[in-house]
Amino acid sequence: MAGAWAEAVSACLDRLAYERRYSAHTLSAYRRDLEGLARFADGQQCAAPSDLTVELARRYVASLCRAGQGGRTVARALSAARTLYRELGLRANPFRGVKAPRAPRSLPHDLNVDTLQGLLAAPPADDLEVRDLAIAELLYGAGLRLSELLGLRLTDLDFAQGLVRVTGKGRRQRLVPMGRAAHAALKAWLPLRPGGDPLGAVFPGASGRPLGARAVQKRLARLGRRRGLDVPLHPHMLRHSFASHVLQSSQDLRAVQELLGHAHLSTTQIYTHLDYQQLARVYDAAHPRARKRTR
């Protein structure tokens, strides 16, 4: 990648990093997508972003589909491309009317309440498990995204009110209850927390720097294995379980939307399908006309 496309991609990523404050994970994904777009444009003898036509934009999407990319991946690539043109300030955005193929909405896997109680109730084996349990309790108790958890600072914790100040996507902030169990787990972890920075990360590693996403994923998977969980434990599973359990108890979709920090209600509505699945299971188990006959 060279020339005008390289300069455009670099300038866009710099703006997203230092002005828009995008997460490292999002920046990495956008870099891959934009570099892929630049390679496609080079193959089409399109020297600069301003030269890309709507027809070429459609061909780009078609090339991703032919390469076997799923709907979500294509949608993210389109989002990156639109962002590039927006950040460059170009009036004509050839991707504005181009759509990704509809992606099937997969239902997230959640854990039932009893399983989670057993997972989180066992005492920690060592100091690192004290931290791991605090992470798990906060992900489940407050419904945080992994990136939101990693961005937490000590000043974001309000133990008096039992609240956590969370900075979510688009730098939007929200206050969410942490729950009594998460409150207790954090109180157990903070005296063991390395480093003395009173403004530092809630979950630093041994070096005092914030934990990385991969480290948290590995530790949660390990915690699940050690406690006999028969499916891999990961951060999104705890967030999904939080959403599903709150919705099943409250039936208040708007409140769950606010707690999760979703910009659009349609994103939260996937959890209504989880609730319907639970109702279907209860019906199949309890209704005499729903049971399969046995011979």
C-alpha positions as CSV (number, residue, x, y, z in Angstrom):
1,M,0.0,0.0,0.0
2,A,1.5,3.3,-1.1
3,G,0.8,6.7,-2.4
4,A,-2.5,8.5,-1.8
5,W,-4.3,5.5,-0.3
6,A,-1.5,4.9,2.3
7,E,-1.6,8.6,3.3
8,A,-5.4,8.5,3.5
9,V,-5.5,5.3,5.6
10,S,-2.8,6.6,8.0
11,A,-4.6,10.0,8.4
12,C,-7.9,8.3,9.1
13,L,-6.5,5.9,11.7
14,D,-4.7,8.8,13.5
15,R,-7.9,10.7,13.8
16,L,-9.8,7.7,15.1
17,A,-7.1,7.0,17.6
18,Y,-6.3,10.5,18.9
19,E,-9.5,12.5,18.3
20,R,-12.3,9.9,18.2
21,R,-10.6,7.8,20.9
22,Y,-11.5,4.4,19.2
23,S,-10.4,1.3,21.1
24,A,-7.2,-0.5,20.1
25,H,-9.4,-3.5,19.0
26,T,-11.5,-1.4,16.7
27,L,-8.5,0.4,15.3
28,S,-6.8,-2.9,14.5
29,A,-9.9,-4.2,12.7
30,Y,-10.3,-0.9,10.7
31,R,-6.7,-1.0,9.7
32,R,-7.1,-4.5,8.2
33,D,-10.3,-3.4,6.4
34,L,-8.8,-0.2,5.0
35,E,-5.6,-1.9,3.9
36,G,-7.8,-4.5,2.1
37,L,-9.7,-1.7,0.4
38,A,-6.5,0.0,-0.6
39,R,-5.2,-3.3,-2.1
40,F,-8.5,-3.8,-4.0
41,A,-8.3,-0.2,-5.3
42,D,-4.8,-0.7,-6.5
43,G,-5.8,-3.7,-8.4
44,Q,-8.5,-1.7,-10.1
45,Q,-6.0,1.1,-11.0
46,C,-7.8,3.5,-8.7
47,A,-5.0,5.8,-7.5
48,A,-6.8,7.7,-4.7
49,P,-9.9,7.6,-2.6
50,S,-11.4,10.5,-4.5
51,D,-11.2,8.4,-7.7
52,L,-13.3,5.5,-6.3
53,T,-16.7,5.2,-7.9
54,V,-19.9,3.7,-6.7
55,E,-19.5,0.9,-9.2
56,L,-16.1,0.1,-7.8
57,A,-17.5,0.3,-4.2
58,R,-20.1,-2.4,-5.2
59,R,-17.4,-4.5,-6.8
60,Y,-15.4,-4.3,-3.6
61,V,-18.3,-5.6,-1.6
62,A,-18.9,-8.3,-4.2
63,S,-15.2,-9.3,-3.9
64,L,-15.5,-9.8,-0.2
65,C,-18.6,-11.9,-0.6
66,R,-16.9,-14.1,-3.2
67,A,-14.0,-14.5,-0.8
68,G,-16.4,-16.1,1.6
69,Q,-16.6,-13.2,4.1
70,G,-19.7,-13.3,6.3
71,G,-22.3,-10.5,6.5
72,R,-20.9,-9.1,9.7
73,T,-17.4,-8.9,8.3
74,V,-18.6,-7.2,5.2
75,A,-20.7,-4.8,7.2
76,R,-17.6,-3.9,9.3
77,A,-15.5,-3.4,6.1
78,L,-18.2,-1.0,4.8
79,S,-18.3,0.8,8.1
80,A,-14.5,1.3,7.9
81,A,-14.8,2.5,4.3
82,R,-17.5,5.0,5.1
83,T,-15.5,6.2,8.1
84,L,-12.5,6.8,5.9
85,Y,-14.4,9.1,3.6
86,R,-16.1,10.9,6.5
87,E,-12.8,11.5,8.2
88,L,-11.1,12.7,5.0
89,G,-13.9,15.2,4.6
90,L,-14.7,14.1,1.0
91,R,-18.1,15.2,-0.1
92,A,-18.7,12.2,-2.4
93,N,-18.8,8.9,-0.4
94,P,-19.2,6.1,-2.9
95,F,-20.1,3.7,-0.1
96,R,-23.0,5.7,1.2
97,G,-25.7,3.7,-0.5
98,V,-23.9,0.3,-0.7
99,K,-25.3,-2.3,1.7
100,A,-23.8,-5.5,3.1
101,P,-25.7,-8.8,2.7
102,R,-28.0,-9.5,5.6
103,A,-26.2,-11.5,8.3
104,P,-28.1,-14.1,10.3
105,R,-28.5,-13.0,13.8
106,S,-27.0,-15.6,16.1
107,L,-28.3,-15.9,19.6
108,P,-25.7,-15.4,22.2
109,H,-25.0,-18.2,24.6
110,D,-25.8,-17.5,28.2
111,L,-25.5,-19.4,31.5
112,N,-28.4,-20.1,33.7
113,V,-28.5,-18.6,37.2
114,D,-27.7,-21.7,39.1
115,T,-24.6,-22.4,37.0
116,L,-23.4,-18.9,37.5
117,Q,-24.0,-19.0,41.2
118,G,-21.9,-22.2,41.4
119,L,-19.2,-20.7,39.3
120,L,-18.8,-17.5,41.3
121,A,-19.5,-18.8,44.8
122,A,-16.5,-21.0,45.2
123,P,-13.6,-19.4,47.2
124,P,-10.6,-18.2,45.2
125,A,-7.5,-20.5,45.2
126,D,-5.0,-17.6,45.1
127,D,-4.6,-13.9,44.7
128,L,-4.9,-14.1,40.9
129,E,-8.2,-15.9,41.3
130,V,-9.3,-13.0,43.6
131,R,-8.8,-10.7,40.6
132,D,-10.4,-13.1,38.2
133,L,-13.5,-13.4,40.3
134,A,-13.7,-9.6,40.6
135,I,-13.5,-9.4,36.8
136,A,-16.2,-12.1,36.4
137,E,-18.5,-10.5,39.0
138,L,-18.2,-7.1,37.4
139,L,-18.8,-8.4,33.9
140,Y,-21.9,-10.2,35.1
141,G,-23.0,-7.8,37.8
142,A,-22.8,-4.7,35.6
143,G,-23.1,-6.2,32.1
144,L,-19.8,-4.6,30.9
145,R,-18.1,-5.1,27.5
146,L,-14.6,-6.3,27.8
147,S,-13.2,-3.0,26.5
148,E,-15.3,-1.2,29.1
149,L,-13.9,-3.3,31.9
150,L,-10.3,-2.8,30.7
151,G,-10.8,1.0,30.6
152,L,-12.0,1.2,34.2
153,R,-10.0,3.5,36.6
154,L,-10.3,3.6,40.3
155,T,-12.0,6.9,40.1
156,D,-14.8,5.2,38.1
157,L,-15.9,3.1,41.1
158,D,-18.4,4.7,43.5
159,F,-18.7,2.2,46.4
160,A,-20.9,4.5,48.5
161,Q,-23.6,4.5,45.8
162,G,-22.7,1.0,44.4
163,L,-22.2,2.4,40.9
164,V,-19.6,2.1,38.1
165,R,-19.0,4.9,35.6
166,V,-18.5,3.2,32.3
167,T,-17.1,4.7,29.1
168,G,-18.6,2.7,26.2
169,K,-18.6,2.9,22.4
170,G,-18.3,6.4,20.9
171,R,-17.0,7.6,24.3
172,R,-20.6,7.6,25.7
173,Q,-20.6,7.3,29.4
174,R,-23.2,5.7,31.6
175,L,-23.7,4.9,35.3
176,V,-24.6,1.3,36.1
177,P,-25.1,-0.5,39.4
178,M,-22.3,-3.0,40.2
179,G,-24.3,-5.3,42.5
180,R,-23.5,-6.5,46.0
181,A,-21.5,-9.5,44.9
182,A,-19.3,-7.4,42.5
183,H,-18.9,-4.8,45.3
184,A,-17.6,-7.4,47.7
185,A,-15.3,-9.0,45.0
186,L,-13.8,-5.6,44.2
187,K,-13.2,-4.8,47.9
188,A,-11.4,-8.1,48.2
189,W,-9.3,-7.4,45.1
190,L,-8.2,-3.8,45.6
191,P,-5.9,-4.4,48.6
192,L,-4.0,-7.0,46.4
193,R,-3.9,-4.7,43.3
194,P,-0.3,-4.1,42.2
195,G,0.9,-0.5,41.9
196,G,0.0,2.4,44.0
197,D,-1.4,4.8,41.4
198,P,-4.7,6.0,42.9
199,L,-5.9,7.0,39.4
200,G,-4.7,3.8,37.7
201,A,-6.5,0.9,36.2
202,V,-8.8,-1.2,38.3
203,F,-7.3,-4.4,36.9
204,P,-3.5,-3.9,36.2
205,G,-1.2,-6.8,35.5
206,A,2.0,-7.4,37.6
207,S,3.8,-4.6,35.8
208,G,1.1,-2.1,36.9
209,R,-0.1,-1.5,33.3
210,P,-3.7,-2.4,32.5
211,L,-4.4,-6.0,31.6
212,G,-4.9,-6.8,27.9
213,A,-8.0,-8.3,26.4
214,R,-6.3,-11.6,25.6
215,A,-5.0,-12.0,29.2
216,V,-8.5,-11.5,30.6
217,Q,-10.0,-14.0,28.1
218,K,-7.4,-16.6,29.0
219,R,-7.9,-16.2,32.7
220,L,-11.7,-16.4,32.5
221,A,-11.4,-19.6,30.3
222,R,-9.1,-21.0,33.0
223,L,-11.5,-20.0,35.8
224,G,-14.4,-21.8,34.0
225,R,-12.3,-25.0,33.5
226,R,-11.1,-25.1,37.1
227,R,-14.7,-24.8,38.3
228,G,-16.1,-27.5,36.0
229,L,-17.9,-25.4,33.5
230,D,-18.6,-27.6,30.4
231,V,-18.5,-24.7,27.9
232,P,-15.6,-22.1,27.5
233,L,-16.2,-19.1,29.7
234,H,-15.6,-15.8,28.0
235,P,-16.4,-12.1,28.8
236,H,-19.3,-11.8,26.3
237,M,-21.0,-14.8,27.9
238,L,-21.1,-13.0,31.2
239,R,-22.5,-9.9,29.6
240,H,-25.1,-11.9,27.7
241,S,-26.1,-13.7,30.9
242,F,-26.5,-10.4,32.7
243,A,-28.8,-9.1,29.9
244,S,-30.9,-12.3,29.6
245,H,-31.4,-12.6,33.4
246,V,-32.3,-9.0,33.9
247,L,-34.8,-9.1,31.0
248,Q,-36.4,-12.3,32.1
249,S,-36.9,-10.8,35.6
250,S,-38.0,-7.3,34.7
251,Q,-39.4,-7.5,31.1
252,D,-38.1,-4.0,30.7
253,L,-36.3,-3.8,27.4
254,R,-35.6,-0.1,27.6
255,A,-33.9,-0.5,31.0
256,V,-31.8,-3.3,29.7
257,Q,-30.8,-1.1,26.7
258,E,-29.6,1.6,29.1
259,L,-27.7,-0.8,31.3
260,L,-25.9,-2.4,28.3
261,G,-25.2,1.0,26.7
262,H,-26.8,0.0,23.4
263,A,-27.3,3.0,21.1
264,H,-30.3,1.3,19.3
265,L,-33.1,-0.8,20.8
266,S,-32.9,-3.2,18.0
267,T,-29.5,-4.4,19.3
268,T,-31.1,-5.2,22.7
269,Q,-34.1,-7.0,21.2
270,I,-32.0,-10.1,20.5
271,Y,-32.4,-10.9,24.2
272,T,-36.2,-11.1,23.7
273,H,-35.5,-14.1,21.5
274,L,-33.5,-15.7,24.4
275,D,-36.5,-15.1,26.6
276,Y,-38.9,-16.7,24.1
277,Q,-36.6,-19.7,23.9
278,Q,-36.8,-20.1,27.7
279,L,-40.6,-19.9,27.5
280,A,-40.6,-22.5,24.7
281,R,-38.5,-24.9,26.8
282,V,-40.9,-24.4,29.8
283,Y,-43.9,-25.0,27.5
284,D,-42.4,-28.2,26.0
285,A,-41.5,-29.5,29.4
286,A,-44.8,-28.7,31.1
287,H,-47.7,-28.7,28.6
288,P,-49.3,-32.2,28.2
289,R,-50.0,-31.6,24.5
290,A,-46.4,-30.5,23.8
291,R,-44.7,-33.6,25.1
292,K,-43.5,-36.2,22.7
293,R,-45.3,-39.5,23.0
294,T,-43.1,-42.4,24.1
295,R,-43.8,-46.0,23.3
